Each structure stands twice: as structure tokens, then as C-alpha cells.
């Protein structure tokens, strides 16, 4: 079983991408709605939550874990890799690999924008990893602390959301970024608003798509792990709080009714 956790419903974009990349594989998801957002929490608190979430998924039968929360991955990813035996994937490294690929295709320099939570941006993890993978790449980061609460409230097409996005994206657009990393799994839900405000020529890197593609490749390269994963087509979605907005967003992401199970 593939285990996935996030601070809320945003990580369901990862679960949906995994369903599409690996149809039929059993999934178990945990969304920590009661304690969201993680991006404004201290690193110590985020690490504690990450451990609790992984323990929960392992108890439910997960054989591998995807940290679908950029905030958790940015401040605790390396620690979780060292602490737990089952394979652990995050949404950061596949997105960085995609940036490096674009840099190679461009023949050298590239201006890349990063938008994420306060915790993700201040950790510096994207800038550090991109600098290591593509030294000539110029990285411009922007904190967007209001976006996760807006998504969790279901404000996906509100005037206020559009105004806030325009303000967050303006510095990156002014610097003429050529690619934009959505460094939060909530942000793909706002892609329709982001594209016209950052510029339609800008390449959008969706970490949910990148990690699902990476996982599919990894399982082909590790047949023993692949063979150990159940394929009953069962997906279970646990949440630490059930809200009407979360239910509506979950249904929107998957295009079907999703049963949110109180954890």
C-alpha cells in the first residue's frame, strides 16, 4: 500500500496523480486538517507532526511513504529518511530534477521562481538543491502564506484569492521568470489562476505530477518492492477533521465522491 500525507487536502493532488500514474495500486492517505496549515508552524512542531503522520500510515499498512507536504518535506525530509526503514519520497527532489532537466534543455541559464509556504521558502531547501543540480540557474523565491488557508476554505475562484495571487506573483513576473515551481501541493488547485498572472509562456512545474512519475519509475527499478504492494484498487482517505470545504475540494480533485474517514 502506498501511504501519502499532507497538512490538509492539498496532498490529494498527489494521491490523484499517483492513481493516474499507477492505476490499481492501493493507497492510504492522511490529511491533517485539524492542525493545518503547517507552513506557519515551527520546524520542531512540523517534525513532530511528520513522525506522527508516518506512524499512522505505517499502522494502516503502508509499505512506502510520500511526504506530500512541502513544508514537512523541507524541514524534516532528511530526518525522516534516516529514521524510518520503509522508502520515503518527498515532493521536492522530483521537482528539482525537473528544473535541472529544463536547464539542460535551455542550454544553460534559466530563471526559476519558487512559490511556497513560509516554512518551505525559509528553509532554503529548493534554492540549495537547485544550486547543486544546476549551478547556472537563478532562483527567485516568494513566500505565499495566505494561499493554503484560502484553498482549505475552498476559495478557489474568489476575487480576494485572485488579488492576493497577483500580489504574490508580481515580483516574479517583474523579474521575468521562465519557469515556476508550485512548491506546495495545494497550489495545483489554483493553477488556473496562477497561469494568467505569471504569464502563459512560463513553464509550470507541478510537484504532484513530478513525484508520481518518479514513483512509477522507482517501482519499475525495484521489482521486489513493487511486487509487495497490493493492487486491489482501494483508496482510503483519512483526515483529522472533516469539513464541508474539504469534502468539496476532495471531490473536485478526483472528479468523484471521496469518503473522508475521521482519524
Rosetta blueprint (number, residue, H / E / L):
1 X L
2 X E
3 X E
4 X E
5 X E
6 X E
7 X L
8 X L
9 X L
10 X L
11 X L
12 X H
13 X H
14 X H
15 X H
16 X H
17 X H
18 X H
19 X H
20 X H
21 X H
22 X L
23 X L
24 X L
25 X L
26 X L
27 X E
28 X E
29 X E
30 X E
31 X E
32 X L
33 X H
34 X H
35 X H
36 X L
37 X L
38 X L
39 X L
40 X L
41 X L
42 X L
43 X H
44 X H
45 X H
46 X H
47 X H
48 X H
49 X H
50 X H
51 X H
52 X H
53 X H
54 X H
55 X H
56 X H
57 X H
58 X H
59 X H
60 X L
61 X L
62 X L
63 X L
64 X E
65 X E
66 X E
67 X E
68 X L
69 X L
70 X H
71 X H
72 X H
73 X H
74 X H
75 X H
76 X H
77 X H
78 X H
79 X H
80 X H
81 X H
82 X H
83 X H
84 X L
85 X L
86 X L
87 X E
88 X E
89 X E
90 X E
91 X L
92 X H
93 X H
94 X H
95 X H
96 X H
97 X H
98 X H
99 X H
100 X H
101 X H
102 X H
103 X H
104 X H
105 X H
106 X H
107 X L
108 X L
109 X L
110 X E
111 X E
112 X E
113 X E
114 X E
115 X E
116 X E
117 X L
118 X H
119 X H
120 X H
121 X H
122 X H
123 X H
124 X L
125 X H
126 X H
127 X H
128 X H
129 X H
130 X H
131 X H
132 X H
133 X H
134 X L
135 X L
136 X L
137 X E
138 X E
139 X E
140 X E
141 X E
142 X E
143 X E
144 X L
145 X H
146 X H
147 X H
148 X H
149 X H
150 X H
151 X H
152 X H
153 X L
154 X L
155 X L
156 X L
157 X L
158 X L
159 X H
160 X H
161 X H
162 X H
163 X H
164 X H
165 X H
166 X H
167 X H
168 X H
169 X H
170 X H
171 X H
172 X H
173 X H
174 X H
175 X L
176 X L
177 X L
178 X L
179 X E
180 X E
181 X E
182 X E
183 X L
184 X L
185 X L
186 X L
187 X H
188 X H
189 X H
190 X H
191 X H
192 X H
193 X H
194 X H
195 X H
196 X H
197 X H
198 X H
199 X L
200 X L
201 X L
202 X L
203 X E
204 X E
205 X E
206 X E
207 X H
208 X H
209 X H
210 X H
211 X H
212 X H
213 X H
214 X H
215 X H
216 X H
217 X H
218 X H
219 X H
220 X H
221 X H
222 X L
223 X H
224 X H
225 X H
226 X H
227 X H
228 X H
229 X L
230 X L
231 X L
232 X L
233 X L
234 X L
235 X E
236 X E
237 X E
238 X E
239 X E
240 X L
241 X L
242 X L
243 X L
244 X H
245 X H
246 X H
247 X H
248 X H
249 X H
250 X H
251 X H
252 X H
253 X H
254 X H
255 X L
256 X L
257 X L
258 X L
259 X L
260 X E
261 X E
262 X E
263 X L
